[in-house]
């Protein structure tokens, strides 16, 4: 099963991956990371492994997709 792996401390909460996900399986959280920003989280299901989120993320180490 595919799933996105998000490093919350690298994520700046821009929401580009959330907007790009064709299945809508990402969301902005309500808590803050070490930088004081609200990171993105995987909802837990729906990922197809298309990696659209990865290609739309401006932070090189914030997100990867496991297949």
N, CA, C and O atoms as a Tripos MOL2 file, in Angstrom:
@<TRIPOS>MOLECULE
protein
  268   267    67     0     0
PROTEIN
NO_CHARGES

@<TRIPOS>ATOM
      1 N           0.8240   -1.1890    0.0000 N.3       1 UNK1
      2 CA          0.0000    0.0000    0.0000 C.3       1 UNK1
      3 C           0.8690    1.2540    0.0000 C.2       1 UNK1
      4 O           1.8280    1.3550    0.7650 O.2       1 UNK1
      5 N           0.5390    2.1680   -0.8280 N.am      2 UNK2
      6 CA          1.2800    3.4260   -0.9100 C.3       2 UNK2
      7 C           0.8210    4.3770    0.1830 C.2       2 UNK2
      8 O          -0.3280    4.3390    0.6240 O.2       2 UNK2
      9 N           1.7590    5.2430    0.6160 N.am      3 UNK3
     10 CA          1.3900    6.2770    1.5770 C.3       3 UNK3
     11 C           2.4560    7.3650    1.5850 C.2       3 UNK3
     12 O           3.6380    7.0840    1.3870 O.2       3 UNK3
     13 N           2.0360    8.6080    1.8130 N.am      4 UNK4
     14 CA          3.0090    9.6910    1.9380 C.3       4 UNK4
     15 C           3.6080    9.6990    3.3450 C.2       4 UNK4
     16 O           2.9070    9.4800    4.3330 O.2       4 UNK4
     17 N           4.8910    9.9510    3.4160 N.am      5 UNK5
     18 CA          5.5890   10.0810    4.6950 C.3       5 UNK5
     19 C           5.9770   11.5490    4.8170 C.2       5 UNK5
     20 O           6.7080   12.0690    3.9740 O.2       5 UNK5
     21 N           5.5030   12.2110    5.8450 N.am      6 UNK6
     22 CA          5.7170   13.6450    6.0130 C.3       6 UNK6
     23 C           6.5910   13.8990    7.2320 C.2       6 UNK6
     24 O           6.2830   13.4440    8.3330 O.2       6 UNK6
     25 N           7.6750   14.6230    7.0300 N.am      7 UNK7
     26 CA          8.5260   15.0640    8.1320 C.3       7 UNK7
     27 C           7.9450   16.3900    8.6220 C.2       7 UNK7
     28 O           8.1600   17.4370    8.0100 O.2       7 UNK7
     29 N           7.2150   16.3340    9.7210 N.am      8 UNK8
     30 CA          6.5040   17.5120   10.2210 C.3       8 UNK8
     31 C           7.4160   18.6950   10.4990 C.2       8 UNK8
     32 O           7.0030   19.8440   10.3430 O.2       8 UNK8
     33 N           8.6420   18.4300   10.9060 N.am      9 UNK9
     34 CA          9.5420   19.5340   11.2320 C.3       9 UNK9
     35 C          10.1200   20.2100    9.9920 C.2       9 UNK9
     36 O          10.6090   21.3370   10.0800 O.2       9 UNK9
     37 N          10.0730   19.5500    8.8490 N.am     10 UNK10
     38 CA         10.5130   20.1650    7.5920 C.3      10 UNK10
     39 C           9.3600   20.8320    6.8460 C.2      10 UNK10
     40 O           9.5790   21.7230    6.0260 O.2      10 UNK10
     41 N           8.1440   20.4030    7.1300 N.am     11 UNK11
     42 CA          6.9600   20.9200    6.4380 C.3      11 UNK11
     43 C           6.6680   22.3480    6.8870 C.2      11 UNK11
     44 O           6.6610   22.6480    8.0810 O.2      11 UNK11
     45 N           6.4270   23.2210    5.9140 N.am     12 UNK12
     46 CA          6.1220   24.6220    6.2210 C.3      12 UNK12
     47 C           4.6330   24.9200    6.1190 C.2      12 UNK12
     48 O           4.2220   26.0730    6.2500 O.2      12 UNK12
     49 N           3.8220   23.8960    5.8880 N.am     13 UNK13
     50 CA          2.3760   24.0610    5.8910 C.3      13 UNK13
     51 C           1.8340   24.9310    4.7800 C.2      13 UNK13
     52 O           0.8120   25.5940    4.9600 O.2      13 UNK13
     53 N           2.4920   24.9450    3.6370 N.am     14 UNK14
     54 CA          2.0420   25.7990    2.5270 C.3      14 UNK14
     55 C           0.7430   25.2850    1.9080 C.2      14 UNK14
     56 O          -0.0190   26.0640    1.3340 O.2      14 UNK14
     57 N           0.4840   23.9810    2.0190 N.am     15 UNK15
     58 CA         -0.7430   23.4070    1.5040 C.3      15 UNK15
     59 C          -0.7270   23.0460    0.0310 C.2      15 UNK15
     60 O          -1.7460   22.6220   -0.5140 O.2      15 UNK15
     61 N           0.4130   23.2070   -0.6210 N.am     16 UNK16
     62 CA          0.4860   22.8710   -2.0500 C.3      16 UNK16
     63 C           0.2190   21.3930   -2.2900 C.2      16 UNK16
     64 O          -0.4500   21.0400   -3.2610 O.2      16 UNK16
     65 N           0.7230   20.5290   -1.4310 N.am     17 UNK17
     66 CA          0.4940   19.0960   -1.5920 C.3      17 UNK17
     67 C          -0.9710   18.7460   -1.3350 C.2      17 UNK17
     68 O          -1.5340   17.8800   -2.0050 O.2      17 UNK17
     69 N          -1.5820   19.4190   -0.3680 N.am     18 UNK18
     70 CA         -2.9950   19.1940   -0.0520 C.3      18 UNK18
     71 C          -3.8570   19.5400   -1.2640 C.2      18 UNK18
     72 O          -4.7540   18.7810   -1.6300 O.2      18 UNK18
     73 N          -3.5860   20.6750   -1.8780 N.am     19 UNK19
     74 CA         -4.3490   21.1120   -3.0500 C.3      19 UNK19
     75 C          -4.1000   20.2190   -4.2620 C.2      19 UNK19
     76 O          -4.9920   20.0370   -5.0900 O.2      19 UNK19
     77 N          -2.8990   19.6630   -4.3700 N.am     20 UNK20
     78 CA         -2.5380   18.8650   -5.5460 C.3      20 UNK20
     79 C          -3.0070   17.4130   -5.4790 C.2      20 UNK20
     80 O          -3.1360   16.7650   -6.5180 O.2      20 UNK20
     81 N          -3.2580   16.9010   -4.3070 N.am     21 UNK21
     82 CA         -3.6150   15.4840   -4.1560 C.3      21 UNK21
     83 C          -4.9530   15.1900   -4.8400 C.2      21 UNK21
     84 O          -5.9820   15.7420   -4.4500 O.2      21 UNK21
     85 N          -4.9420   14.3220   -5.8590 N.am     22 UNK22
     86 CA         -6.1850   14.0310   -6.5740 C.3      22 UNK22
     87 C          -7.1950   13.2310   -5.7470 C.2      22 UNK22
     88 O          -8.3860   13.2370   -6.0580 O.2      22 UNK22
     89 N          -6.7410   12.5540   -4.7140 N.am     23 UNK23
     90 CA         -7.6220   11.7500   -3.8720 C.3      23 UNK23
     91 C          -8.0250   12.4700   -2.5760 C.2      23 UNK23
     92 O          -8.8590   11.9680   -1.8220 O.2      23 UNK23
     93 N          -7.4400   13.6340   -2.3200 N.am     24 UNK24
     94 CA         -7.7900   14.4000   -1.1230 C.3      24 UNK24
     95 C          -7.4140   13.7100    0.1780 C.2      24 UNK24
     96 O          -8.1460   13.7940    1.1630 O.2      24 UNK24
     97 N          -6.2780   13.0300    0.1830 N.am     25 UNK25
     98 CA         -5.9090   12.2680    1.3770 C.3      25 UNK25
     99 C          -4.9090   12.9710    2.2840 C.2      25 UNK25
    100 O          -4.3600   12.3510    3.1950 O.2      25 UNK25
    101 N          -4.6650   14.2620    2.0460 N.am     26 UNK26
    102 CA         -3.7880   15.0500    2.9100 C.3      26 UNK26
    103 C          -4.5800   16.1970    3.5280 C.2      26 UNK26
    104 O          -5.5530   16.6810    2.9490 O.2      26 UNK26
    105 N          -4.1520   16.6210    4.7040 N.am     27 UNK27
    106 CA         -4.8330   17.7110    5.3940 C.3      27 UNK27
    107 C          -3.8390   18.5090    6.2250 C.2      27 UNK27
    108 O          -2.8110   17.9780    6.6460 O.2      27 UNK27
    109 N          -4.1380   19.7710    6.4610 N.am     28 UNK28
    110 CA         -3.3290   20.5720    7.3790 C.3      28 UNK28
    111 C          -3.7450   20.2230    8.8010 C.2      28 UNK28
    112 O          -4.9320   20.0630    9.0820 O.2      28 UNK28
    113 N          -2.7770   20.1060    9.6900 N.am     29 UNK29
    114 CA         -3.0730   19.7450   11.0790 C.3      29 UNK29
    115 C          -3.4450   20.9750   11.9020 C.2      29 UNK29
    116 O          -3.3380   22.1120   11.4430 O.2      29 UNK29
    117 N          -3.8800   20.7130   13.1160 N.am     30 UNK30
    118 CA         -4.2160   21.7880   14.0480 C.3      30 UNK30
    119 C          -3.0810   22.0840   15.0210 C.2      30 UNK30
    120 O          -3.1350   23.0690   15.7580 O.2      30 UNK30
    121 N          -2.0500   21.2350   15.0280 N.am     31 UNK31
    122 CA         -0.9340   21.4430   15.9500 C.3      31 UNK31
    123 C           0.2420   22.1020   15.2170 C.2      31 UNK31
    124 O           0.2510   22.1950   13.9890 O.2      31 UNK31
    125 N           1.2100   22.5460   15.9760 N.am     32 UNK32
    126 CA          2.3650   23.2550   15.4270 C.3      32 UNK32
    127 C           3.6230   22.3950   15.4820 C.2      32 UNK32
    128 O           3.7910   21.5940   16.4020 O.2      32 UNK32
    129 N           4.5080   22.5600   14.4960 N.am     33 UNK33
    130 CA          5.7970   21.8740   14.5130 C.3      33 UNK33
    131 C           6.8240   22.7360   15.2590 C.2      33 UNK33
    132 O           6.4650   23.7580   15.8440 O.2      33 UNK33
    133 N           8.0870   22.3310   15.2400 N.am     34 UNK34
    134 CA          9.1280   23.0640   15.9740 C.3      34 UNK34
    135 C           9.3260   24.4920   15.4740 C.2      34 UNK34
    136 O           9.7920   25.3540   16.2200 O.2      34 UNK34
    137 N           8.9750   24.7440   14.2180 N.am     35 UNK35
    138 CA          9.1170   26.0840   13.6470 C.3      35 UNK35
    139 C           7.8810   26.9540   13.8950 C.2      35 UNK35
    140 O           7.8420   28.1150   13.4880 O.2      35 UNK35
    141 N           6.8810   26.3900   14.5590 N.am     36 UNK36
    142 CA          5.6640   27.1470   14.8440 C.3      36 UNK36
    143 C           4.6890   27.1850   13.6800 C.2      36 UNK36
    144 O           3.8380   28.0720   13.6040 O.2      36 UNK36
    145 N           4.8120   26.2190   12.7680 N.am     37 UNK37
    146 CA          3.9410   26.1460   11.5980 C.3      37 UNK37
    147 C           3.0600   24.9030   11.6780 C.2      37 UNK37
    148 O           3.4380   23.9120   12.3040 O.2      37 UNK37
    149 N           1.9010   24.9520   11.0550 N.am     38 UNK38
    150 CA          0.9900   23.8060   11.0530 C.3      38 UNK38
    151 C           1.3380   22.8950    9.8720 C.2      38 UNK38
    152 O           1.1210   23.2680    8.7190 O.2      38 UNK38
    153 N           1.8750   21.7070   10.1520 N.am     39 UNK39
    154 CA          2.2920   20.8070    9.0720 C.3      39 UNK39
    155 C           1.1170   20.0410    8.4630 C.2      39 UNK39
    156 O          -0.0080   20.0820    8.9600 O.2      39 UNK39
    157 N           1.4170   19.3540    7.3900 N.am     40 UNK40
    158 CA          0.4490   18.5140    6.6900 C.3      40 UNK40
    159 C           0.5040   17.1100    7.2800 C.2      40 UNK40
    160 O           1.5460   16.6800    7.7760 O.2      40 UNK40
    161 N          -0.6220   16.3970    7.2250 N.am     41 UNK41
    162 CA         -0.6810   15.0180    7.6880 C.3      41 UNK41
    163 C          -1.4710   14.1750    6.6940 C.2      41 UNK41
    164 O          -2.3460   14.6750    5.9890 O.2      41 UNK41
    165 N          -1.1460   12.8990    6.6540 N.am     42 UNK42
    166 CA         -1.8740   11.9250    5.8350 C.3      42 UNK42
    167 C          -3.1120   11.5090    6.6040 C.2      42 UNK42
    168 O          -3.0290   11.2290    7.8000 O.2      42 UNK42
    169 N          -4.2440   11.4620    5.9500 N.am     43 UNK43
    170 CA         -5.5060   11.0920    6.6000 C.3      43 UNK43
    171 C          -5.5700    9.6090    6.9410 C.2      43 UNK43
    172 O          -6.4080    9.1970    7.7430 O.2      43 UNK43
    173 N          -4.6950    8.8000    6.3420 N.am     44 UNK44
    174 CA         -4.6350    7.3870    6.6830 C.3      44 UNK44
    175 C          -5.1150    6.4340    5.6240 C.2      44 UNK44
    176 O          -4.9000    5.2270    5.7380 O.2      44 UNK44
    177 N          -5.7630    6.9440    4.5900 N.am     45 UNK45
    178 CA         -6.2180    6.0690    3.5130 C.3      45 UNK45
    179 C          -6.4460    6.8700    2.2370 C.2      45 UNK45
    180 O          -6.6010    8.0910    2.2660 O.2      45 UNK45
    181 N          -6.4610    6.1600    1.1340 N.am     46 UNK46
    182 CA         -6.7590    6.7910   -0.1490 C.3      46 UNK46
    183 C          -5.5720    7.0280   -1.0630 C.2      46 UNK46
    184 O          -5.7660    7.2920   -2.2490 O.2      46 UNK46
    185 N          -4.3510    6.9430   -0.5570 N.am     47 UNK47
    186 CA         -3.1750    7.2260   -1.3710 C.3      47 UNK47
    187 C          -2.9880    6.1480   -2.4350 C.2      47 UNK47
    188 O          -3.0460    4.9520   -2.1490 O.2      47 UNK47
    189 N          -2.7640    6.6000   -3.6680 N.am     48 UNK48
    190 CA         -2.5250    5.6710   -4.7750 C.3      48 UNK48
    191 C          -1.0460    5.5900   -5.1620 C.2      48 UNK48
    192 O          -0.6640    4.7830   -6.0100 O.2      48 UNK48
    193 N          -0.2210    6.4310   -4.5350 N.am     49 UNK49
    194 CA          1.2040    6.4330   -4.8420 C.3      49 UNK49
    195 C           1.5620    7.2440   -6.0690 C.2      49 UNK49
    196 O           2.6410    7.0550   -6.6310 O.2      49 UNK49
    197 N           0.6950    8.1360   -6.4990 N.am     50 UNK50
    198 CA          0.9380    8.9220   -7.7220 C.3      50 UNK50
    199 C           2.0710    9.9340   -7.5480 C.2      50 UNK50
    200 O           2.6560   10.3670   -8.5410 O.2      50 UNK50
    201 N           2.3910   10.3150   -6.3230 N.am     51 UNK51
    202 CA          3.4750   11.2390   -5.9720 C.3      51 UNK51
    203 C           3.2390   12.6770   -6.4390 C.2      51 UNK51
    204 O           4.1840   13.4620   -6.5070 O.2      51 UNK51
    205 N           2.0140   13.0250   -6.7550 N.am     52 UNK52
    206 CA          1.7030   14.4020   -7.1190 C.3      52 UNK52
    207 C           2.0190   15.3370   -5.9600 C.2      52 UNK52
    208 O           2.4800   16.4580   -6.1710 O.2      52 UNK52
    209 N           1.7760   14.8870   -4.7550 N.am     53 UNK53
    210 CA          2.0940   15.6880   -3.5600 C.3      53 UNK53
    211 C           3.5960   15.9640   -3.4920 C.2      53 UNK53
    212 O           4.0160   17.0900   -3.2250 O.2      53 UNK53
    213 N           4.3930   14.9410   -3.7330 N.am     54 UNK54
    214 CA          5.8450   15.0700   -3.7010 C.3      54 UNK54
    215 C           6.3400   16.0940   -4.7200 C.2      54 UNK54
    216 O           7.1810   16.9320   -4.3980 O.2      54 UNK54
    217 N           5.8320   16.0300   -5.9280 N.am     55 UNK55
    218 CA          6.2830   16.9310   -6.9840 C.3      55 UNK55
    219 C           5.8050   18.3670   -6.7880 C.2      55 UNK55
    220 O           6.3720   19.2840   -7.3820 O.2      55 UNK55
    221 N           4.7880   18.5840   -5.9780 N.am     56 UNK56
    222 CA          4.2940   19.9270   -5.7100 C.3      56 UNK56
    223 C           4.8800   20.5360   -4.4350 C.2      56 UNK56
    224 O           4.6770   21.7190   -4.1640 O.2      56 UNK56
    225 N           5.5950   19.7450   -3.6630 N.am     57 UNK57
    226 CA          6.1750   20.2260   -2.4070 C.3      57 UNK57
    227 C           7.4590   21.0160   -2.6680 C.2      57 UNK57
    228 O           8.3760   20.5040   -3.3090 O.2      57 UNK57
    229 N           7.5340   22.2620   -2.1760 N.am     58 UNK58
    230 CA          8.7370   23.0680   -2.3960 C.3      58 UNK58
    231 C           9.8910   22.7280   -1.4470 C.2      58 UNK58
    232 O          11.0170   23.1750   -1.6620 O.2      58 UNK58
    233 N           9.6220   21.9490   -0.4100 N.am     59 UNK59
    234 CA         10.6580   21.5710    0.5470 C.3      59 UNK59
    235 C          11.2180   20.1950    0.2070 C.2      59 UNK59
    236 O          10.4750   19.2140    0.2430 O.2      59 UNK59
    237 N          12.5100   20.0910   -0.1220 N.am     60 UNK60
    238 CA         13.0780   18.8390   -0.6340 C.3      60 UNK60
    239 C          12.9790   17.6350    0.2960 C.2      60 UNK60
    240 O          12.9020   16.5090   -0.1940 O.2      60 UNK60
    241 N          12.9780   17.8190    1.5950 N.am     61 UNK61
    242 CA         12.9790   16.6590    2.4950 C.3      61 UNK61
    243 C          11.7180   16.5600    3.3480 C.2      61 UNK61
    244 O          11.6810   15.7720    4.2930 O.2      61 UNK61
    245 N          10.7030   17.3280    3.0410 N.am     62 UNK62
    246 CA          9.4930   17.3290    3.8580 C.3      62 UNK62
    247 C           8.5690   16.1580    3.5710 C.2      62 UNK62
    248 O           7.8360   15.7180    4.4570 O.2      62 UNK62
    249 N           8.5920   15.6480    2.3500 N.am     63 UNK63
    250 CA          7.6130   14.6460    1.9710 C.3      63 UNK63
    251 C           8.2150   13.6280    1.0010 C.2      63 UNK63
    252 O           8.9740   13.9750    0.0970 O.2      63 UNK63
    253 N           7.8500   12.3570    1.2190 N.am     64 UNK64
    254 CA          8.2080   11.3060    0.2670 C.3      64 UNK64
    255 C           7.0440   10.3360    0.2170 C.2      64 UNK64
    256 O           6.2150   10.3000    1.1260 O.2      64 UNK64
    257 N           6.9850    9.5500   -0.8440 N.am     65 UNK65
    258 CA          5.8970    8.5950   -1.0030 C.3      65 UNK65
    259 C           6.4670    7.1990   -1.0250 C.2      65 UNK65
    260 O           7.3100    6.8690   -1.8590 O.2      65 UNK65
    261 N           5.9910    6.3670   -0.0860 N.am     66 UNK66
    262 CA          6.3850    4.9440   -0.0330 C.3      66 UNK66
    263 C           5.3920    4.1510   -0.8410 C.2      66 UNK66
    264 O           4.1800    4.3300   -0.7170 O.2      66 UNK66
    265 N           5.9080    3.2840   -1.6560 N.am     67 UNK67
    266 CA          5.0180    2.4300   -2.4640 C.3      67 UNK67
    267 C           5.1280    0.9880   -2.0490 C.2      67 UNK67
    268 O           4.4550    0.1280   -2.6170 O.2      67 UNK67
@<TRIPOS>BOND
     1     1     2 1
     2     2     3 1
     3     3     4 2
     4     3     5 am
     5     5     6 1
     6     6     7 1
     7     7     8 2
     8     7     9 am
     9     9    10 1
    10    10    11 1
    11    11    12 2
    12    11    13 am
    13    13    14 1
    14    14    15 1
    15    15    16 2
    16    15    17 am
    17    17    18 1
    18    18    19 1
    19    19    20 2
    20    19    21 am
    21    21    22 1
    22    22    23 1
    23    23    24 2
    24    23    25 am
    25    25    26 1
    26    26    27 1
    27    27    28 2
    28    27    29 am
    29    29    30 1
    30    30    31 1
    31    31    32 2
    32    31    33 am
    33    33    34 1
    34    34    35 1
    35    35    36 2
    36    35    37 am
    37    37    38 1
    38    38    39 1
    39    39    40 2
    40    39    41 am
    41    41    42 1
    42    42    43 1
    43    43    44 2
    44    43    45 am
    45    45    46 1
    46    46    47 1
    47    47    48 2
    48    47    49 am
    49    49    50 1
    50    50    51 1
    51    51    52 2
    52    51    53 am
    53    53    54 1
    54    54    55 1
    55    55    56 2
    56    55    57 am
    57    57    58 1
    58    58    59 1
    59    59    60 2
    60    59    61 am
    61    61    62 1
    62    62    63 1
    63    63    64 2
    64    63    65 am
    65    65    66 1
    66    66    67 1
    67    67    68 2
    68    67    69 am
    69    69    70 1
    70    70    71 1
    71    71    72 2
    72    71    73 am
    73    73    74 1
    74    74    75 1
    75    75    76 2
    76    75    77 am
    77    77    78 1
    78    78    79 1
    79    79    80 2
    80    79    81 am
    81    81    82 1
    82    82    83 1
    83    83    84 2
    84    83    85 am
    85    85    86 1
    86    86    87 1
    87    87    88 2
    88    87    89 am
    89    89    90 1
    90    90    91 1
    91    91    92 2
    92    91    93 am
    93    93    94 1
    94    94    95 1
    95    95    96 2
    96    95    97 am
    97    97    98 1
    98    98    99 1
    99    99   100 2
   100    99   101 am
   101   101   102 1
   102   102   103 1
   103   103   104 2
   104   103   105 am
   105   105   106 1
   106   106   107 1
   107   107   108 2
   108   107   109 am
   109   109   110 1
   110   110   111 1
   111   111   112 2
   112   111   113 am
   113   113   114 1
   114   114   115 1
   115   115   116 2
   116   115   117 am
   117   117   118 1
   118   118   119 1
   119   119   120 2
   120   119   121 am
   121   121   122 1
   122   122   123 1
   123   123   124 2
   124   123   125 am
   125   125   126 1
   126   126   127 1
   127   127   128 2
   128   127   129 am
   129   129   130 1
   130   130   131 1
   131   131   132 2
   132   131   133 am
   133   133   134 1
   134   134   135 1
   135   135   136 2
   136   135   137 am
   137   137   138 1
   138   138   139 1
   139   139   140 2
   140   139   141 am
   141   141   142 1
   142   142   143 1
   143   143   144 2
   144   143   145 am
   145   145   146 1
   146   146   147 1
   147   147   148 2
   148   147   149 am
   149   149   150 1
   150   150   151 1
   151   151   152 2
   152   151   153 am
   153   153   154 1
   154   154   155 1
   155   155   156 2
   156   155   157 am
   157   157   158 1
   158   158   159 1
   159   159   160 2
   160   159   161 am
   161   161   162 1
   162   162   163 1
   163   163   164 2
   164   163   165 am
   165   165   166 1
   166   166   167 1
   167   167   168 2
   168   167   169 am
   169   169   170 1
   170   170   171 1
   171   171   172 2
   172   171   173 am
   173   173   174 1
   174   174   175 1
   175   175   176 2
   176   175   177 am
   177   177   178 1
   178   178   179 1
   179   179   180 2
   180   179   181 am
   181   181   182 1
   182   182   183 1
   183   183   184 2
   184   183   185 am
   185   185   186 1
   186   186   187 1
   187   187   188 2
   188   187   189 am
   189   189   190 1
   190   190   191 1
   191   191   192 2
   192   191   193 am
   193   193   194 1
   194   194   195 1
   195   195   196 2
   196   195   197 am
   197   197   198 1
   198   198   199 1
   199   199   200 2
   200   199   201 am
   201   201   202 1
   202   202   203 1
   203   203   204 2
   204   203   205 am
   205   205   206 1
   206   206   207 1
   207   207   208 2
   208   207   209 am
   209   209   210 1
   210   210   211 1
   211   211   212 2
   212   211   213 am
   213   213   214 1
   214   214   215 1
   215   215   216 2
   216   215   217 am
   217   217   218 1
   218   218   219 1
   219   219   220 2
   220   219   221 am
   221   221   222 1
   222   222   223 1
   223   223   224 2
   224   223   225 am
   225   225   226 1
   226   226   227 1
   227   227   228 2
   228   227   229 am
   229   229   230 1
   230   230   231 1
   231   231   232 2
   232   231   233 am
   233   233   234 1
   234   234   235 1
   235   235   236 2
   236   235   237 am
   237   237   238 1
   238   238   239 1
   239   239   240 2
   240   239   241 am
   241   241   242 1
   242   242   243 1
   243   243   244 2
   244   243   245 am
   245   245   246 1
   246   246   247 1
   247   247   248 2
   248   247   249 am
   249   249   250 1
   250   250   251 1
   251   251   252 2
   252   251   253 am
   253   253   254 1
   254   254   255 1
   255   255   256 2
   256   255   257 am
   257   257   258 1
   258   258   259 1
   259   259   260 2
   260   259   261 am
   261   261   262 1
   262   262   263 1
   263   263   264 2
   264   263   265 am
   265   265   266 1
   266   266   267 1
   267   267   268 2
@<TRIPOS>SUBSTRUCTURE
     1 UNK1         2 RESIDUE 1 A UNK
     2 UNK2         6 RESIDUE 1 A UNK
     3 UNK3        10 RESIDUE 1 A UNK
     4 UNK4        14 RESIDUE 1 A UNK
     5 UNK5        18 RESIDUE 1 A UNK
     6 UNK6        22 RESIDUE 1 A UNK
     7 UNK7        26 RESIDUE 1 A UNK
     8 UNK8        30 RESIDUE 1 A UNK
     9 UNK9        34 RESIDUE 1 A UNK
    10 UNK10       38 RESIDUE 1 A UNK
    11 UNK11       42 RESIDUE 1 A UNK
    12 UNK12       46 RESIDUE 1 A UNK
    13 UNK13       50 RESIDUE 1 A UNK
    14 UNK14       54 RESIDUE 1 A UNK
    15 UNK15       58 RESIDUE 1 A UNK
    16 UNK16       62 RESIDUE 1 A UNK
    17 UNK17       66 RESIDUE 1 A UNK
    18 UNK18       70 RESIDUE 1 A UNK
    19 UNK19       74 RESIDUE 1 A UNK
    20 UNK20       78 RESIDUE 1 A UNK
    21 UNK21       82 RESIDUE 1 A UNK
    22 UNK22       86 RESIDUE 1 A UNK
    23 UNK23       90 RESIDUE 1 A UNK
    24 UNK24       94 RESIDUE 1 A UNK
    25 UNK25       98 RESIDUE 1 A UNK
    26 UNK26      102 RESIDUE 1 A UNK
    27 UNK27      106 RESIDUE 1 A UNK
    28 UNK28      110 RESIDUE 1 A UNK
    29 UNK29      114 RESIDUE 1 A UNK
    30 UNK30      118 RESIDUE 1 A UNK
    31 UNK31      122 RESIDUE 1 A UNK
    32 UNK32      126 RESIDUE 1 A UNK
    33 UNK33      130 RESIDUE 1 A UNK
    34 UNK34      134 RESIDUE 1 A UNK
    35 UNK35      138 RESIDUE 1 A UNK
    36 UNK36      142 RESIDUE 1 A UNK
    37 UNK37      146 RESIDUE 1 A UNK
    38 UNK38      150 RESIDUE 1 A UNK
    39 UNK39      154 RESIDUE 1 A UNK
    40 UNK40      158 RESIDUE 1 A UNK
    41 UNK41      162 RESIDUE 1 A UNK
    42 UNK42      166 RESIDUE 1 A UNK
    43 UNK43      170 RESIDUE 1 A UNK
    44 UNK44      174 RESIDUE 1 A UNK
    45 UNK45      178 RESIDUE 1 A UNK
    46 UNK46      182 RESIDUE 1 A UNK
    47 UNK47      186 RESIDUE 1 A UNK
    48 UNK48      190 RESIDUE 1 A UNK
    49 UNK49      194 RESIDUE 1 A UNK
    50 UNK50      198 RESIDUE 1 A UNK
    51 UNK51      202 RESIDUE 1 A UNK
    52 UNK52      206 RESIDUE 1 A UNK
    53 UNK53      210 RESIDUE 1 A UNK
    54 UNK54      214 RESIDUE 1 A UNK
    55 UNK55      218 RESIDUE 1 A UNK
    56 UNK56      222 RESIDUE 1 A UNK
    57 UNK57      226 RESIDUE 1 A UNK
    58 UNK58      230 RESIDUE 1 A UNK
    59 UNK59      234 RESIDUE 1 A UNK
    60 UNK60      238 RESIDUE 1 A UNK
    61 UNK61      242 RESIDUE 1 A UNK
    62 UNK62      246 RESIDUE 1 A UNK
    63 UNK63      250 RESIDUE 1 A UNK
    64 UNK64      254 RESIDUE 1 A UNK
    65 UNK65      258 RESIDUE 1 A UNK
    66 UNK66      262 RESIDUE 1 A UNK
    67 UNK67      266 RESIDUE 1 A UNK
